[in-house]
Amino acid sequence: MNSPEALDTLTDRQAGHLRHFANLSRQPQNDWSMMQGRGTGQDDFGGYRFQLSYMAYAMALAHRHRLPAAPGLFKPVFERFMEKILLPEVWMYWARVSQGGSVFNMHLSETLKEEWNPVGRDNIMYSAYVQSVALLYNYLFDDDRYAAPGALTFKYWSFFWGGKERRFEYDQNSLHETVYWQMVESGYLGVACEPNCVFQICNQPAILGFRMYDLVNGTSVAAEVTDGYQKAWAQFGQLDANGHYNMMMAQDTRAVRANAGPSPWVDAWCGTLMNMWNRDFVHAHYPTQMRDWLVEGQDGALSVRSVERPLIMGQKVVNDDSDFGWAATWASEMGDQETLTGLLRHAERYMGPAWRDGGFYFPRNDSQYDAEGNLTLVEPMCGNALLGYASLNVPNGLWKLYNEPIGADERCQPALVQVGDGVDVLRARFDAPTQRLHFTLRRCASSRNGFEVQIGRLAERGQWSLSLEGQKVAEGFSATIAHTSLPSLQLGEHGLRLDCRDFSDSARFVLAFRAT
């Protein structure tokens, strides 16, 4: 039987996924290496905005459920992702898409115009992610930096064309208000992605953002919106005649587009997110929906059956739907360990897992099947974000994030408040009954700097002792050190400073406080 510590410690691959997220976050501005998908122009579901957001969501789940006492590991990565999601390369597609011209809005093209403000109307497939990630950051780290006026500013200027700078200033509160009123004006059916196209999926991140806003501000916007959403969709049905999630609705005709096929991504993406506020409904329909497109392989491996893309206007659509990755995230959220294990077994066997600079991921592969007919397609959205999300999530992880708020006492508990880029955190949890902070650290072999960890929130904690691998190595009082046999332990700006450059293997620490 596994010990509680073993269950509470990240595997090498889970830690590798977190490092891969961090590695991508550190790439220079507009270096999108390993993130370019098959589609063009950032129009499709594999766009940078989706990869950045779901890596951030995965980190939120990992922090909340697996490493709750390591805010210093996650916070700087969140900040770098926020910087990237505001870059023009992520949202400039909207100037084209806002004009319409697709099969769903071609008849409206004469009434639509080029729109550069990426959050001013429609485009919930971008605005909701900026909204939700900014508010997640505030909620998780108790830091309201994105509430400052202009903190979320979308700006673009080119020397070569377009005239003066295009600049649209928002913050998490004004963006929240913008998205909220768009939702209200829709009658709670949802805000459009492309003009005239209201996807159920794309409105779920906004609901997550509303809930984070409530948790930060003590309001009840999410309850209002989800109640209105349920009533609005009751007349159409959230599911189609075959029991799968309806994909979208046309704003002008109220015609609902079913999940024809069915396509795995429609069910799995919607089900993963909707579980946070509609858990009984999602769980009730999950088994039959998943069964309709799951493919059994050898030795318990599982894959999914994707739908062949039809010709549209004489063209074959090239999109990164990430069917496989979404199936894995859904199984993780549902707590369906058997299915998740089978999918990850298939990924391990046929999808070319790789290590790069200490990070674990599944590199892009455009070949859909191998010679034996095994699914080998890996889109960057799947290999960078979704399989990591599925590995780091816990059963009902998003539901717990949404419904089980962080307590005021938890925010004051001792924690790793700063973690250098060269350190992997495998365990970080404060056990309140025993007054012990358990944390396990190791140096990332590929890193050349950033090996410092600071342990903070020690004021008024009283007498403490630090053990390494079960042996006491230091004692002190609050943020002072009485004596230590560990040269790498010193006082730091935020409390205790620990240099981890010598910890090539995992080092298990316990910081114990005397009960008062």
C-alpha positions in Angstrom: 0.0 0.0 0.0 1.3 3.4 -1.0 2.2 5.8 1.9 0.5 9.2 2.1 3.8 10.8 1.2 4.1 8.7 -1.9 0.7 9.7 -3.1 1.5 13.3 -2.3 4.7 13.4 -4.3 4.9 14.2 -8.0 6.3 11.6 -10.3 9.2 12.5 -12.6 6.9 13.0 -15.5 4.4 15.2 -13.6 7.3 17.4 -12.5 8.5 17.2 -16.1 5.2 18.6 -17.4 5.5 21.5 -15.0 9.0 22.2 -16.2 8.0 22.1 -19.8 5.3 24.7 -19.1 8.0 26.8 -17.4 10.4 26.3 -20.3 7.8 27.5 -22.8 7.0 30.5 -20.6 10.7 31.6 -20.6 11.0 31.6 -24.4 11.8 35.1 -25.7 9.0 37.4 -26.9 7.4 36.0 -30.1 9.5 32.8 -29.9 6.7 30.3 -30.4 9.0 27.3 -30.8 7.2 23.9 -30.4 3.8 25.8 -30.2 3.0 26.2 -33.9 0.1 24.0 -35.0 -1.0 22.9 -38.4 -3.5 25.7 -38.9 -2.7 29.2 -40.1 -3.4 32.6 -38.6 -4.2 31.5 -35.0 -7.8 30.9 -36.1 -8.2 27.4 -34.8 -8.4 25.4 -31.5 -4.6 24.9 -31.3 -3.9 28.6 -31.2 -1.4 30.1 -28.8 -4.2 31.5 -26.6 -5.5 28.0 -25.9 -2.1 26.5 -25.2 -1.1 29.3 -22.8 -4.5 29.2 -21.0 -4.7 25.5 -20.5 -1.1 25.3 -19.3 -2.1 28.0 -16.8 -5.2 26.0 -15.9 -3.1 22.9 -15.4 -0.7 24.8 -13.1 -3.7 26.1 -11.1 -4.9 22.5 -10.6 -1.4 21.3 -9.7 -0.9 24.1 -7.2 -4.2 23.8 -5.6 -4.4 20.0 -5.3 -0.8 18.7 -5.4 1.6 21.4 -4.3 -0.5 23.8 -2.3 2.5 25.0 -0.3 4.6 26.0 -3.3 3.1 29.3 -4.6 6.6 30.4 -5.5 6.9 27.7 -8.1 3.8 28.7 -10.0 3.4 32.4 -9.6 6.3 33.6 -11.9 5.2 31.1 -14.7 1.7 32.5 -14.5 3.1 36.0 -14.9 5.1 35.1 -17.9 2.1 33.4 -19.5 0.0 36.5 -18.9 2.7 38.6 -20.7 2.5 36.2 -23.6 -1.3 36.0 -23.9 -1.4 39.8 -24.3 1.0 39.8 -27.2 -0.5 40.9 -30.6 0.6 37.6 -32.2 -1.9 35.8 -30.0 -4.9 38.1 -30.8 -4.4 39.7 -34.1 -6.4 37.0 -35.8 -9.5 38.9 -34.6 -9.1 41.7 -37.1 -9.8 39.2 -39.8 -12.2 36.9 -38.1 -14.4 39.8 -36.9 -15.2 40.6 -40.5 -17.0 37.3 -41.0 -17.0 35.3 -44.2 -17.3 31.8 -42.9 -20.2 29.5 -43.7 -21.8 30.5 -40.4 -21.7 34.3 -40.9 -21.1 35.0 -44.6 -24.6 36.4 -44.9 -23.7 39.0 -42.3 -20.5 40.1 -43.9 -21.9 43.4 -45.3 -22.8 44.4 -41.7 -19.5 43.4 -40.1 -16.4 45.5 -40.1 -12.7 45.0 -39.2 -12.4 45.1 -35.4 -9.0 45.5 -33.7 -10.1 45.5 -30.1 -9.9 41.8 -29.3 -12.4 41.9 -26.4 -14.8 44.7 -27.3 -17.4 42.4 -28.9 -17.7 38.7 -29.5 -14.4 36.8 -29.4 -15.2 35.0 -26.2 -12.6 32.4 -27.3 -10.0 35.0 -26.3 -11.5 37.4 -23.9 -12.7 34.7 -21.5 -9.2 33.2 -21.3 -7.6 36.6 -20.5 -10.3 37.2 -17.9 -10.1 33.8 -16.2 -6.3 33.5 -16.1 -6.0 37.0 -14.6 -8.6 36.3 -12.0 -7.2 32.8 -11.3 -3.8 34.5 -10.6 -5.5 37.0 -8.1 -7.3 34.2 -6.4 -4.5 31.7 -6.1 -1.7 34.1 -5.1 -3.7 36.8 -3.4 -2.1 39.4 -5.7 -4.3 41.9 -7.5 -1.7 43.3 -9.9 -4.0 42.8 -12.9 -6.6 44.9 -11.2 -4.4 48.0 -11.7 -5.8 50.3 -14.4 -4.3 49.3 -17.8 -2.8 46.1 -16.4 -4.5 44.1 -19.3 -3.6 46.3 -22.3 -3.9 45.1 -25.9 -1.6 47.2 -28.1 -0.1 47.0 -31.6 1.9 49.3 -33.8 4.0 48.6 -36.9 6.5 50.9 -38.5 5.5 49.5 -41.9 1.7 49.9 -42.0 -1.4 50.9 -40.1 -0.7 54.4 -38.8 -0.8 55.2 -35.1 -0.7 52.6 -32.3 -3.8 50.6 -31.7 -4.3 50.5 -27.9 -7.1 49.1 -25.8 -6.7 49.4 -22.0 -8.4 47.1 -19.5 -7.8 45.5 -16.2 -9.3 42.3 -14.6 -12.3 44.3 -13.3 -13.2 46.2 -16.5 -12.7 43.1 -18.6 -14.9 41.1 -16.2 -17.6 43.8 -16.6 -17.2 43.7 -20.4 -17.6 39.9 -20.5 -20.4 39.9 -17.9 -22.6 42.4 -19.8 -22.1 40.6 -23.1 -23.3 37.5 -21.3 -26.3 39.3 -19.9 -27.2 40.9 -23.3 -27.2 37.5 -24.9 -29.9 36.4 -22.5 -27.3 34.1 -20.8 -27.1 31.9 -23.9 -23.5 32.9 -24.2 -21.1 35.3 -26.1 -20.1 34.6 -29.7 -16.7 33.3 -30.7 -16.7 34.2 -34.3 -19.6 36.6 -35.3 -22.9 34.8 -35.0 -21.4 31.6 -33.5 -22.1 30.9 -29.8 -20.2 27.8 -28.7 -21.1 26.2 -25.4 -17.5 25.3 -24.9 -16.1 28.8 -25.2 -18.4 30.3 -22.6 -17.3 27.9 -19.9 -13.9 29.7 -19.2 -15.9 32.9 -18.7 -17.9 31.1 -16.0 -14.7 30.1 -14.4 -13.6 33.7 -14.5 -16.9 34.8 -12.9 -16.4 32.4 -10.1 -12.8 33.5 -9.5 -14.1 37.1 -9.4 -16.7 36.1 -6.8 -14.0 34.4 -4.6 -11.9 37.5 -4.8 -14.7 40.1 -4.3 -17.4 38.2 -2.3 -20.0 38.5 -5.0 -22.3 35.9 -6.7 -21.9 36.6 -10.4 -21.2 32.9 -11.3 -24.4 31.7 -9.6 -26.4 34.3 -11.5 -24.8 33.4 -14.8 -25.1 29.6 -14.5 -28.7 29.8 -13.4 -29.5 32.0 -16.4 -27.5 29.7 -18.7 -29.5 26.7 -17.5 -32.8 28.4 -18.1 -31.7 29.9 -21.5 -30.5 26.6 -22.9 -33.4 24.6 -21.5 -35.5 25.6 -24.6 -32.9 24.2 -26.9 -31.2 21.4 -24.9 -27.6 21.2 -23.9 -27.4 17.8 -25.6 -28.4 16.8 -29.1 -30.7 14.0 -30.1 -27.9 11.5 -29.8 -27.0 12.5 -26.2 -23.8 14.5 -27.1 -23.2 18.2 -26.3 -24.7 20.6 -28.8 -21.7 22.4 -30.3 -23.0 25.9 -31.1 -25.9 28.1 -31.8 -26.4 30.8 -34.5 -27.3 34.1 -32.9 -29.5 35.3 -35.6 -31.7 32.2 -36.2 -31.3 30.4 -32.9 -30.5 27.3 -34.9 -28.5 24.8 -32.9 -25.7 22.8 -34.5 -25.4 19.3 -33.1 -22.2 17.4 -32.4 -22.4 15.4 -35.7 -20.0 12.6 -35.9 -19.7 12.7 -32.9 -16.5 14.6 -32.5 -14.6 13.7 -29.3 -13.4 17.3 -28.7 -16.9 18.7 -28.5 -18.0 16.4 -25.7 -14.7 16.2 -23.9 -13.8 19.9 -23.9 -17.3 20.9 -22.9 -17.6 18.2 -20.3 -14.2 18.9 -18.7 -15.1 22.5 -18.1 -18.8 22.3 -17.4 -18.1 19.8 -14.6 -17.0 22.7 -12.4 -20.6 24.0 -12.0 -22.9 21.2 -13.4 -21.2 18.1 -12.0 -24.2 15.8 -11.7 -25.3 16.4 -15.3 -21.9 16.0 -16.7 -21.2 12.8 -14.8 -24.6 11.3 -15.7 -23.9 11.5 -19.4 -20.1 10.9 -19.4 -20.1 7.1 -19.8 -22.2 6.8 -22.9 -20.6 9.9 -24.5 -17.1 8.6 -24.0 -18.0 5.1 -25.1 -19.2 6.4 -28.5 -15.7 7.4 -29.7 -13.3 5.4 -27.5 -11.1 2.8 -29.3 -9.6 -0.2 -27.5 -6.0 -1.2 -28.2 -3.6 -3.8 -26.9 -2.9 -4.3 -23.2 -5.4 -1.8 -22.0 -4.3 1.1 -24.2 -7.1 3.4 -25.4 -7.4 5.9 -28.2 -10.2 7.9 -29.8 -12.0 7.9 -33.1 -11.7 11.2 -34.8 -14.2 12.4 -37.4 -13.0 13.0 -41.0 -13.1 16.6 -41.9 -15.6 17.4 -44.7 -14.9 19.7 -47.6 -16.3 23.2 -47.0 -16.6 25.6 -49.9 -14.4 23.2 -51.8 -11.6 23.3 -49.2 -10.5 20.8 -46.6 -10.3 22.4 -43.2 -7.0 21.9 -41.4 -7.6 22.3 -37.6 -5.9 21.1 -34.5 -8.9 19.7 -32.7 -6.8 17.7 -30.1 -9.4 15.0 -29.8 -7.0 12.7 -27.9 -5.8 15.3 -25.5 -9.3 16.5 -24.6 -10.4 12.9 -24.0 -7.5 12.6 -21.5 -8.4 15.8 -19.6 -12.1 14.7 -19.4 -11.2 11.3 -18.0 -9.0 13.0 -15.4 -11.7 15.4 -14.3 -14.3 12.6 -14.2 -12.0 10.5 -12.0 -12.1 7.7 -14.6 -8.7 6.3 -13.8 -9.0 3.3 -16.0 -9.7 5.3 -19.1 -7.0 7.9 -18.2 -4.5 5.2 -17.7 -5.4 3.6 -21.0 -5.1 6.9 -22.9 -1.7 7.7 -21.3 -0.5 4.2 -22.1 -1.4 4.7 -25.7 0.4 8.1 -25.7 3.5 6.6 -24.1 3.5 3.8 -26.7 2.7 5.6 -30.0 3.0 9.4 -29.5 6.8 9.8 -29.0 7.2 11.2 -25.5 10.3 13.3 -25.1 12.4 15.2 -22.6 13.9 18.6 -23.3 15.8 20.8 -20.8 14.3 18.8 -18.0 10.7 19.2 -19.3 8.5 16.3 -20.4 6.1 16.6 -23.4 4.8 15.0 -26.6 6.4 16.6 -29.7 4.2 17.6 -32.6 3.6 14.8 -35.1 1.4 15.4 -38.1 1.1 11.7 -39.2 -2.3 10.7 -38.1 -1.7 6.9 -38.0 1.3 4.5 -38.1 1.5 1.5 -40.4 -0.5 -0.6 -38.0 -3.3 2.0 -37.8 -2.5 3.3 -34.3 -3.2 7.0 -33.7 0.0 8.9 -33.7 -1.2 12.5 -34.4 0.0 14.9 -31.7 -1.0 18.6 -32.0 1.0 21.1 -29.9 -2.2 21.8 -27.9 -2.3 18.1 -27.0 1.4 17.5 -26.5 2.3 20.7 -24.7 -0.8 21.4 -22.7 -3.6 18.8 -22.5 -1.7 15.7 -21.7 0.2 17.6 -19.0 -3.1 18.9 -17.7 -4.6 15.4 -17.6 -1.5 14.0 -15.7 -1.5 16.8 -13.1 -5.3 17.0 -12.5 -7.1 15.1 -9.8 -10.7 13.6 -9.9 -13.1 16.6 -10.0 -10.1 18.9 -9.8 -11.8 21.8 -11.6 -15.0 21.2 -9.5 -12.9 21.5 -6.3 -11.1 24.6 -7.5 -14.5 26.2 -8.2 -16.4 24.9 -5.1 -13.9 24.6 -2.3 -12.4 28.0 -1.6 -9.0 28.6 -0.1 -9.4 29.5 3.6 -7.9 32.6 5.1 -5.8 30.4 7.5 -4.4 28.5 4.6 -3.1 31.7 3.0 -1.0 32.3 6.2 0.5 28.9 6.4 4.3 28.4 5.9 5.1 27.8 2.2 7.8 27.9 -0.5 7.2 31.6 -1.5 10.1 31.7 -4.0 11.5 28.9 -6.1 14.4 29.4 -8.5 14.2 28.3 -12.1 16.6 25.5 -11.5 14.6 23.7 -8.8 11.9 21.0 -9.2 9.4 20.8 -6.3 8.1 17.3 -5.9 6.2 17.8 -2.7 5.0 20.9 -0.8 2.2 20.6 1.7 1.6 22.0 5.1 -0.2 19.7 7.5 -2.1 21.9 9.9 -2.9 19.2 12.6 0.8 18.4 13.1 2.1 21.9 12.2 4.6 20.5 9.7 5.6 21.7 6.3 6.6 18.8 4.1 8.6 19.6 1.0 10.8 17.7 -1.4 13.3 19.5 -3.7 15.8 18.6 -6.4 18.0 20.4 -8.7 17.1 20.2 -12.4 20.1 18.7 -14.1 19.7 20.9 -17.2 19.7 24.2 -15.3 22.7 26.3 -14.7 21.3 28.8 -12.3 18.3 29.7 -10.1 18.8 27.1 -7.3 17.4 29.2 -4.4 14.2 28.5 -2.5 12.8 30.8 0.2 10.4 29.5 2.9 8.2 32.3 4.1 5.1 33.1 6.2 7.1 32.2 9.4 6.3 35.3 11.4 4.8 34.5 14.8 5.2 30.7 14.1 7.5 30.3 17.1 10.1 27.6 17.6 10.9 25.4 14.6 13.2 22.6 13.6 14.2 21.5 10.1 14.9 17.9 9.2 16.5 16.6 6.0 15.9 12.9 5.3 14.8 12.4 8.9 17.8 14.0 10.4 17.5 17.4 12.2 19.8 20.0 10.5 18.6 23.3 12.0 16.5 25.0 14.7 15.3 28.5 15.1 12.5 30.8 16.2 10.1 32.5 13.6 12.4 34.0 10.9 15.6 33.5 12.8 18.1 30.6 12.8 19.5 29.5 16.2 22.0 27.0 14.8 22.3 24.8 11.7 24.6 22.1 10.3 23.4 22.8 6.8 25.7 25.5 5.1 23.1 26.1 2.3 20.5 27.3 4.9 20.6 31.1 5.6 18.2 33.9 6.4 16.6 35.5 3.4 14.3 38.4 2.5 11.2 36.3 3.0 12.3 33.9 5.7 14.6 31.0 5.3 16.7 30.8 2.2 17.9 27.4 1.0 20.5 26.9 -1.8 19.6 23.7 -3.6 22.5 23.5 -6.1 23.9 20.3 -4.4 20.6 18.4 -4.4 20.9 16.4 -7.7 18.7 13.8 -6.1 15.4 14.6 -4.4 15.9 15.9 -0.8 13.0 15.5 1.6 12.6 18.2 4.2 10.2 18.6 7.1 9.9 22.0 8.8 8.2 21.3 12.1 6.7 24.0 14.5 6.2 23.5 18.2 2.5 23.4 18.9 1.2 26.3 21.0 
